[in-house]
Amino acid sequence: MGQSDKKKIQHLLKAQRIQKHQILMYQKVMEGIRQDLEFKNLLKLIVRSVSQGLGFKRAGIFLVEPDGKSIRLALGIDKKG
């Protein structure tokens, strides 16, 4: 097996791991929606799942205000949680 083949395999394995994390992230969010969580708890679940699934240390959800002209932070986390 040549060096080129090894790099291709490593690339495919990395892509597979990323896809696995993304699927788990979506499953957690969908499970929270099905459990009929309170809005704030659902936001927490979404932010934590996305940040862990995509490997971010910080994440937040912004909601558009009713006037449609501004947004506000609904929930955010940093590396401390």
Biopython code that builds the backbone (N, CA, C, O; Angstrom):
import numpy as np
from Bio.PDB.StructureBuilder import StructureBuilder

atoms = [
    (1, "MET", "N", (0.861, -1.169, 0.000)),
    (1, "MET", "CA", (0.000, 0.000, 0.000)),
    (1, "MET", "C", (0.910, 1.236, 0.000)),
    (1, "MET", "O", (1.806, 1.358, 0.835)),
    (2, "GLY", "N", (0.670, 2.126, -0.928)),
    (2, "GLY", "CA", (1.487, 3.318, -1.059)),
    (2, "GLY", "C", (1.084, 4.423, -0.097)),
    (2, "GLY", "O", (0.042, 4.350, 0.553)),
    (3, "GLN", "N", (1.923, 5.442, -0.017)),
    (3, "GLN", "CA", (1.679, 6.592, 0.864)),
    (3, "GLN", "C", (0.375, 7.297, 0.477)),
    (3, "GLN", "O", (-0.374, 7.749, 1.343)),
    (4, "SER", "N", (0.116, 7.386, -0.816)),
    (4, "SER", "CA", (-1.106, 8.038, -1.304)),
    (4, "SER", "C", (-2.354, 7.301, -0.813)),
    (4, "SER", "O", (-3.337, 7.922, -0.409)),
    (5, "ASP", "N", (-2.298, 5.969, -0.857)),
    (5, "ASP", "CA", (-3.434, 5.158, -0.396)),
    (5, "ASP", "C", (-3.660, 5.330, 1.096)),
    (5, "ASP", "O", (-4.804, 5.398, 1.546)),
    (6, "LYS", "N", (-2.582, 5.401, 1.870)),
    (6, "LYS", "CA", (-2.702, 5.586, 3.314)),
    (6, "LYS", "C", (-3.345, 6.926, 3.631)),
    (6, "LYS", "O", (-4.172, 7.022, 4.538)),
    (7, "LYS", "N", (-2.969, 7.964, 2.888)),
    (7, "LYS", "CA", (-3.562, 9.287, 3.113)),
    (7, "LYS", "C", (-5.045, 9.287, 2.774)),
    (7, "LYS", "O", (-5.849, 9.904, 3.472)),
    (8, "LYS", "N", (-5.404, 8.590, 1.694)),
    (8, "LYS", "CA", (-6.816, 8.502, 1.315)),
    (8, "LYS", "C", (-7.628, 7.795, 2.399)),
    (8, "LYS", "O", (-8.733, 8.218, 2.741)),
    (9, "ILE", "N", (-7.060, 6.709, 2.933)),
    (9, "ILE", "CA", (-7.750, 5.963, 3.983)),
    (9, "ILE", "C", (-7.902, 6.821, 5.231)),
    (9, "ILE", "O", (-8.972, 6.842, 5.840)),
    (10, "GLN", "N", (-6.840, 7.530, 5.620)),
    (10, "GLN", "CA", (-6.912, 8.409, 6.781)),
    (10, "GLN", "C", (-7.965, 9.491, 6.586)),
    (10, "GLN", "O", (-8.715, 9.811, 7.508)),
    (11, "HIS", "N", (-8.017, 10.046, 5.393)),
    (11, "HIS", "CA", (-9.010, 11.081, 5.087)),
    (11, "HIS", "C", (-10.430, 10.512, 5.192)),
    (11, "HIS", "O", (-11.320, 11.153, 5.752)),
    (12, "LEU", "N", (-10.632, 9.321, 4.658)),
    (12, "LEU", "CA", (-11.954, 8.692, 4.715)),
    (12, "LEU", "C", (-12.362, 8.366, 6.150)),
    (12, "LEU", "O", (-13.524, 8.532, 6.520)),
    (13, "LEU", "N", (-11.406, 7.903, 6.958)),
    (13, "LEU", "CA", (-11.711, 7.598, 8.361)),
    (13, "LEU", "C", (-12.071, 8.858, 9.136)),
    (13, "LEU", "O", (-12.980, 8.844, 9.966)),
    (14, "LYS", "N", (-11.361, 9.944, 8.865)),
    (14, "LYS", "CA", (-11.676, 11.210, 9.528)),
    (14, "LYS", "C", (-13.068, 11.692, 9.120)),
    (14, "LYS", "O", (-13.844, 12.141, 9.964)),
    (15, "ALA", "N", (-13.378, 11.603, 7.852)),
    (15, "ALA", "CA", (-14.700, 12.014, 7.370)),
    (15, "ALA", "C", (-15.795, 11.156, 7.999)),
    (15, "ALA", "O", (-16.873, 11.653, 8.324)),
    (16, "GLN", "N", (-15.512, 9.878, 8.167)),
    (16, "GLN", "CA", (-16.486, 8.972, 8.781)),
    (16, "GLN", "C", (-16.720, 9.344, 10.248)),
    (16, "GLN", "O", (-17.860, 9.318, 10.713)),
    (17, "ARG", "N", (-15.654, 9.689, 10.986)),
    (17, "ARG", "CA", (-15.805, 10.100, 12.388)),
    (17, "ARG", "C", (-16.629, 11.375, 12.499)),
    (17, "ARG", "O", (-17.490, 11.490, 13.371)),
    (18, "ILE", "N", (-16.366, 12.324, 11.623)),
    (18, "ILE", "CA", (-17.117, 13.577, 11.635)),
    (18, "ILE", "C", (-18.593, 13.309, 11.365)),
    (18, "ILE", "O", (-19.469, 13.850, 12.041)),
    (19, "GLN", "N", (-18.853, 12.477, 10.379)),
    (19, "GLN", "CA", (-20.241, 12.152, 10.039)),
    (19, "GLN", "C", (-20.939, 11.457, 11.211)),
    (19, "GLN", "O", (-22.112, 11.715, 11.477)),
    (20, "LYS", "N", (-20.226, 10.587, 11.902)),
    (20, "LYS", "CA", (-20.789, 9.896, 13.071)),
    (20, "LYS", "C", (-21.178, 10.905, 14.151)),
    (20, "LYS", "O", (-22.263, 10.813, 14.725)),
    (21, "HIS", "N", (-20.292, 11.870, 14.429)),
    (21, "HIS", "CA", (-20.588, 12.893, 15.434)),
    (21, "HIS", "C", (-21.789, 13.739, 15.022)),
    (21, "HIS", "O", (-22.614, 14.100, 15.862)),
    (22, "GLN", "N", (-21.887, 14.053, 13.745)),
    (22, "GLN", "CA", (-23.013, 14.853, 13.267)),
    (22, "GLN", "C", (-24.324, 14.088, 13.410)),
    (22, "GLN", "O", (-25.336, 14.662, 13.811)),
    (23, "ILE", "N", (-24.312, 12.823, 13.092)),
    (23, "ILE", "CA", (-25.529, 12.008, 13.222)),
    (23, "ILE", "C", (-25.956, 11.923, 14.687)),
    (23, "ILE", "O", (-27.141, 12.052, 14.997)),
    (24, "LEU", "N", (-24.998, 11.708, 15.585)),
    (24, "LEU", "CA", (-25.320, 11.660, 17.014)),
    (24, "LEU", "C", (-25.880, 12.990, 17.494)),
    (24, "LEU", "O", (-26.791, 13.023, 18.322)),
    (25, "MET", "N", (-25.336, 14.088, 16.974)),
    (25, "MET", "CA", (-25.816, 15.423, 17.325)),
    (25, "MET", "C", (-27.281, 15.570, 16.913)),
    (25, "MET", "O", (-28.108, 16.015, 17.710)),
    (26, "TYR", "N", (-27.601, 15.201, 15.686)),
    (26, "TYR", "CA", (-28.986, 15.307, 15.202)),
    (26, "TYR", "C", (-29.918, 14.399, 16.002)),
    (26, "TYR", "O", (-31.054, 14.773, 16.294)),
    (27, "GLN", "N", (-29.438, 13.208, 16.357)),
    (27, "GLN", "CA", (-30.265, 12.292, 17.137)),
    (27, "GLN", "C", (-30.607, 12.882, 18.502)),
    (27, "GLN", "O", (-31.747, 12.784, 18.956)),
    (28, "LYS", "N", (-29.616, 13.498, 19.160)),
    (28, "LYS", "CA", (-29.868, 14.103, 20.470)),
    (28, "LYS", "C", (-30.902, 15.216, 20.375)),
    (28, "LYS", "O", (-31.803, 15.308, 21.208)),
    (29, "VAL", "N", (-30.770, 16.052, 19.363)),
    (29, "VAL", "CA", (-31.706, 17.163, 19.187)),
    (29, "VAL", "C", (-33.112, 16.632, 18.900)),
    (29, "VAL", "O", (-34.087, 17.103, 19.485)),
    (30, "MET", "N", (-33.214, 15.666, 18.012)),
    (30, "MET", "CA", (-34.536, 15.116, 17.679)),
    (30, "MET", "C", (-35.163, 14.422, 18.895)),
    (30, "MET", "O", (-36.375, 14.492, 19.098)),
    (31, "GLU", "N", (-34.345, 13.766, 19.685)),
    (31, "GLU", "CA", (-34.855, 13.126, 20.900)),
    (31, "GLU", "C", (-35.407, 14.176, 21.862)),
    (31, "GLU", "O", (-36.449, 13.965, 22.483)),
    (32, "GLY", "N", (-34.720, 15.288, 21.985)),
    (32, "GLY", "CA", (-35.200, 16.373, 22.839)),
    (32, "GLY", "C", (-36.512, 16.945, 22.349)),
    (32, "GLY", "O", (-37.383, 17.277, 23.153)),
    (33, "ILE", "N", (-36.664, 17.064, 21.050)),
    (33, "ILE", "CA", (-37.908, 17.575, 20.484)),
    (33, "ILE", "C", (-39.043, 16.582, 20.761)),
    (33, "ILE", "O", (-40.148, 16.980, 21.129)),
    (34, "ARG", "N", (-38.764, 15.312, 20.584)),
    (34, "ARG", "CA", (-39.798, 14.288, 20.823)),
    (34, "ARG", "C", (-40.193, 14.213, 22.297)),
    (34, "ARG", "O", (-41.335, 13.880, 22.615)),
    (35, "GLN", "N", (-39.254, 14.520, 23.201)),
    (35, "GLN", "CA", (-39.556, 14.457, 24.635)),
    (35, "GLN", "C", (-40.370, 15.661, 25.096)),
    (35, "GLN", "O", (-40.758, 15.745, 26.262)),
    (36, "ASP", "N", (-40.623, 16.574, 24.197)),
    (36, "ASP", "CA", (-41.419, 17.757, 24.519)),
    (36, "ASP", "C", (-40.795, 18.546, 25.674)),
    (36, "ASP", "O", (-41.471, 18.908, 26.637)),
    (37, "LEU", "N", (-39.481, 18.805, 25.550)),
    (37, "LEU", "CA", (-38.775, 19.571, 26.575)),
    (37, "LEU", "C", (-39.274, 21.008, 26.614)),
    (37, "LEU", "O", (-39.808, 21.521, 25.631)),
    (38, "GLU", "N", (-39.094, 21.647, 27.757)),
    (38, "GLU", "CA", (-39.385, 23.072, 27.844)),
    (38, "GLU", "C", (-38.453, 23.797, 26.881)),
    (38, "GLU", "O", (-37.359, 23.312, 26.591)),
    (39, "PHE", "N", (-38.876, 24.941, 26.390)),
    (39, "PHE", "CA", (-38.137, 25.687, 25.384)),
    (39, "PHE", "C", (-36.690, 25.943, 25.802)),
    (39, "PHE", "O", (-35.773, 25.712, 25.015)),
    (40, "LYS", "N", (-36.476, 26.412, 27.013)),
    (40, "LYS", "CA", (-35.125, 26.721, 27.498)),
    (40, "LYS", "C", (-34.259, 25.461, 27.542)),
    (40, "LYS", "O", (-33.090, 25.499, 27.158)),
    (41, "ASN", "N", (-34.822, 24.358, 28.001)),
    (41, "ASN", "CA", (-34.074, 23.099, 28.050)),
    (41, "ASN", "C", (-33.763, 22.575, 26.653)),
    (41, "ASN", "O", (-32.700, 21.998, 26.426)),
    (42, "LEU", "N", (-34.682, 22.773, 25.721)),
    (42, "LEU", "CA", (-34.437, 22.371, 24.338)),
    (42, "LEU", "C", (-33.308, 23.201, 23.739)),
    (42, "LEU", "O", (-32.461, 22.666, 23.024)),
    (43, "LEU", "N", (-33.287, 24.503, 24.023)),
    (43, "LEU", "CA", (-32.195, 25.350, 23.544)),
    (43, "LEU", "C", (-30.860, 24.877, 24.113)),
    (43, "LEU", "O", (-29.864, 24.825, 23.390)),
    (44, "LYS", "N", (-30.830, 24.532, 25.395)),
    (44, "LYS", "CA", (-29.598, 24.037, 26.017)),
    (44, "LYS", "C", (-29.124, 22.759, 25.334)),
    (44, "LYS", "O", (-27.939, 22.597, 25.043)),
    (45, "LEU", "N", (-30.062, 21.859, 25.085)),
    (45, "LEU", "CA", (-29.725, 20.601, 24.424)),
    (45, "LEU", "C", (-29.159, 20.853, 23.030)),
    (45, "LEU", "O", (-28.167, 20.239, 22.636)),
    (46, "ILE", "N", (-29.787, 21.749, 22.294)),
    (46, "ILE", "CA", (-29.329, 22.054, 20.941)),
    (46, "ILE", "C", (-27.924, 22.643, 20.969)),
    (46, "ILE", "O", (-27.050, 22.202, 20.223)),
    (47, "VAL", "N", (-27.705, 23.631, 21.819)),
    (47, "VAL", "CA", (-26.392, 24.284, 21.875)),
    (47, "VAL", "C", (-25.306, 23.296, 22.286)),
    (47, "VAL", "O", (-24.234, 23.267, 21.680)),
    (48, "ARG", "N", (-25.569, 22.498, 23.295)),
    (48, "ARG", "CA", (-24.559, 21.524, 23.741)),
    (48, "ARG", "C", (-24.291, 20.471, 22.672)),
    (48, "ARG", "O", (-23.136, 20.125, 22.420)),
    (49, "SER", "N", (-25.331, 19.966, 22.049)),
    (49, "SER", "CA", (-25.163, 18.936, 21.024)),
    (49, "SER", "C", (-24.384, 19.463, 19.832)),
    (49, "SER", "O", (-23.487, 18.793, 19.319)),
    (50, "VAL", "N", (-24.727, 20.652, 19.398)),
    (50, "VAL", "CA", (-24.040, 21.232, 18.244)),
    (50, "VAL", "C", (-22.587, 21.536, 18.570)),
    (50, "VAL", "O", (-21.697, 21.247, 17.770)),
    (51, "SER", "N", (-22.340, 22.116, 19.737)),
    (51, "SER", "CA", (-20.959, 22.456, 20.074)),
    (51, "SER", "C", (-20.105, 21.195, 20.222)),
    (51, "SER", "O", (-18.958, 21.174, 19.775)),
    (52, "GLN", "N", (-20.642, 20.159, 20.836)),
    (52, "GLN", "CA", (-19.891, 18.906, 20.966)),
    (52, "GLN", "C", (-19.772, 18.195, 19.625)),
    (52, "GLN", "O", (-18.704, 17.694, 19.274)),
    (53, "GLY", "N", (-20.865, 18.151, 18.881)),
    (53, "GLY", "CA", (-20.873, 17.437, 17.606)),
    (53, "GLY", "C", (-19.957, 18.050, 16.568)),
    (53, "GLY", "O", (-19.371, 17.342, 15.750)),
    (54, "LEU", "N", (-19.836, 19.357, 16.603)),
    (54, "LEU", "CA", (-18.998, 20.042, 15.615)),
    (54, "LEU", "C", (-17.647, 20.459, 16.188)),
    (54, "LEU", "O", (-16.799, 20.984, 15.466)),
    (55, "GLY", "N", (-17.447, 20.228, 17.479)),
    (55, "GLY", "CA", (-16.157, 20.500, 18.089)),
    (55, "GLY", "C", (-15.899, 21.954, 18.446)),
    (55, "GLY", "O", (-14.745, 22.378, 18.513)),
    (56, "PHE", "N", (-16.961, 22.725, 18.677)),
    (56, "PHE", "CA", (-16.795, 24.131, 19.063)),
    (56, "PHE", "C", (-16.696, 24.256, 20.572)),
    (56, "PHE", "O", (-17.311, 23.484, 21.307)),
    (57, "LYS", "N", (-15.921, 25.230, 21.036)),
    (57, "LYS", "CA", (-15.816, 25.492, 22.465)),
    (57, "LYS", "C", (-16.870, 26.496, 22.919)),
    (57, "LYS", "O", (-17.201, 26.569, 24.103)),
    (58, "ARG", "N", (-17.387, 27.257, 21.981)),
    (58, "ARG", "CA", (-18.434, 28.247, 22.271)),
    (58, "ARG", "C", (-19.532, 28.111, 21.224)),
    (58, "ARG", "O", (-19.267, 27.824, 20.057)),
    (59, "ALA", "N", (-20.764, 28.323, 21.663)),
    (59, "ALA", "CA", (-21.884, 28.272, 20.724)),
    (59, "ALA", "C", (-23.039, 29.081, 21.302)),
    (59, "ALA", "O", (-23.125, 29.294, 22.512)),
    (60, "GLY", "N", (-23.906, 29.518, 20.433)),
    (60, "GLY", "CA", (-25.062, 30.276, 20.880)),
    (60, "GLY", "C", (-26.203, 30.200, 19.892)),
    (60, "GLY", "O", (-26.022, 29.881, 18.717)),
    (61, "ILE", "N", (-27.367, 30.497, 20.393)),
    (61, "ILE", "CA", (-28.567, 30.572, 19.552)),
    (61, "ILE", "C", (-29.099, 31.990, 19.655)),
    (61, "ILE", "O", (-29.328, 32.507, 20.749)),
    (62, "PHE", "N", (-29.288, 32.600, 18.515)),
    (62, "PHE", "CA", (-29.846, 33.947, 18.444)),
    (62, "PHE", "C", (-31.232, 33.862, 17.839)),
    (62, "PHE", "O", (-31.455, 33.124, 16.880)),
    (63, "LEU", "N", (-32.160, 34.616, 18.399)),
    (63, "LEU", "CA", (-33.532, 34.661, 17.899)),
    (63, "LEU", "C", (-33.818, 36.046, 17.330)),
    (63, "LEU", "O", (-33.358, 37.059, 17.857)),
    (64, "VAL", "N", (-34.575, 36.067, 16.262)),
    (64, "VAL", "CA", (-34.966, 37.329, 15.642)),
    (64, "VAL", "C", (-36.102, 37.931, 16.467)),
    (64, "VAL", "O", (-37.071, 37.252, 16.807)),
    (65, "GLU", "N", (-35.963, 39.200, 16.776)),
    (65, "GLU", "CA", (-37.010, 39.909, 17.516)),
    (65, "GLU", "C", (-38.250, 40.061, 16.628)),
    (65, "GLU", "O", (-38.140, 40.030, 15.402)),
    (66, "PRO", "N", (-39.421, 40.224, 17.238)),
    (66, "PRO", "CA", (-40.658, 40.342, 16.459)),
    (66, "PRO", "C", (-40.631, 41.462, 15.405)),
    (66, "PRO", "O", (-41.304, 41.364, 14.379)),
    (67, "ASP", "N", (-39.859, 42.515, 15.660)),
    (67, "ASP", "CA", (-39.806, 43.597, 14.668)),
    (67, "ASP", "C", (-39.028, 43.190, 13.420)),
    (67, "ASP", "O", (-39.083, 43.879, 12.401)),
    (68, "GLY", "N", (-38.306, 42.076, 13.496)),
    (68, "GLY", "CA", (-37.557, 41.582, 12.349)),
    (68, "GLY", "C", (-36.290, 42.361, 12.050)),
    (68, "GLY", "O", (-35.614, 42.087, 11.058)),
    (69, "LYS", "N", (-35.962, 43.321, 12.889)),
    (69, "LYS", "CA", (-34.816, 44.183, 12.629)),
    (69, "LYS", "C", (-33.625, 43.905, 13.540)),
    (69, "LYS", "O", (-32.524, 44.395, 13.288)),
    (70, "SER", "N", (-33.830, 43.147, 14.565)),
    (70, "SER", "CA", (-32.738, 42.884, 15.495)),
    (70, "SER", "C", (-32.813, 41.450, 15.993)),
    (70, "SER", "O", (-33.821, 40.762, 15.834)),
    (71, "ILE", "N", (-31.721, 41.025, 16.596)),
    (71, "ILE", "CA", (-31.660, 39.685, 17.166)),
    (71, "ILE", "C", (-31.233, 39.794, 18.623)),
    (71, "ILE", "O", (-30.697, 40.810, 19.064)),
    (72, "ARG", "N", (-31.485, 38.720, 19.350)),
    (72, "ARG", "CA", (-31.035, 38.680, 20.735)),
    (72, "ARG", "C", (-30.506, 37.275, 21.016)),
    (72, "ARG", "O", (-30.959, 36.293, 20.427)),
    (73, "LEU", "N", (-29.550, 37.203, 21.918)),
    (73, "LEU", "CA", (-28.990, 35.931, 22.313)),
    (73, "LEU", "C", (-30.000, 35.211, 23.209)),
    (73, "LEU", "O", (-30.362, 35.710, 24.275)),
    (74, "ALA", "N", (-30.443, 34.054, 22.775)),
    (74, "ALA", "CA", (-31.385, 33.267, 23.571)),
    (74, "ALA", "C", (-30.630, 32.387, 24.563)),
    (74, "ALA", "O", (-31.061, 32.201, 25.701)),
    (75, "LEU", "N", (-29.500, 31.849, 24.115)),
    (75, "LEU", "CA", (-28.696, 30.986, 24.986)),
    (75, "LEU", "C", (-27.312, 30.836, 24.387)),
    (75, "LEU", "O", (-27.157, 30.672, 23.176)),
    (76, "GLY", "N", (-26.320, 30.892, 25.237)),
    (76, "GLY", "CA", (-24.949, 30.699, 24.770)),
    (76, "GLY", "C", (-24.136, 29.968, 25.812)),
    (76, "GLY", "O", (-24.418, 30.055, 27.007)),
    (77, "ILE", "N", (-23.129, 29.251, 25.361)),
    (77, "ILE", "CA", (-22.223, 28.559, 26.277)),
    (77, "ILE", "C", (-20.793, 28.832, 25.850)),
    (77, "ILE", "O", (-20.513, 29.145, 24.693)),
    (78, "ASP", "N", (-19.897, 28.705, 26.820)),
    (78, "ASP", "CA", (-18.476, 28.791, 26.513)),
    (78, "ASP", "C", (-17.833, 27.470, 26.929)),
    (78, "ASP", "O", (-18.531, 26.503, 27.237)),
    (79, "LYS", "N", (-16.498, 27.433, 26.937)),
    (79, "LYS", "CA", (-15.831, 26.163, 27.229)),
    (79, "LYS", "C", (-16.085, 25.663, 28.645)),
    (79, "LYS", "O", (-15.822, 24.497, 28.937)),
    (80, "LYS", "N", (-16.592, 26.518, 29.534)),
    (80, "LYS", "CA", (-16.912, 26.128, 30.904)),
    (80, "LYS", "C", (-18.350, 25.592, 31.023)),
    (80, "LYS", "O", (-18.732, 25.042, 32.056)),
    (81, "GLY", "N", (-19.122, 25.758, 29.973)),
    (81, "GLY", "CA", (-20.484, 25.276, 29.979)),
    (81, "GLY", "C", (-21.475, 26.341, 30.239)),
    (81, "GLY", "O", (-22.676, 26.073, 30.273)),
]
sb = StructureBuilder()
sb.init_structure("model")
sb.init_model(0)
sb.init_chain("A")
sb.init_seg("    ")
for serial, (resi, resn, name, xyz) in enumerate(atoms, 1):
    if name == "N":
        sb.init_residue(resn, " ", resi, " ")
    sb.init_atom(name, np.array(xyz, "f"), 0.0, 1.0, " ", f" {name:<3s}", serial, name[0])
structure = sb.get_structure()
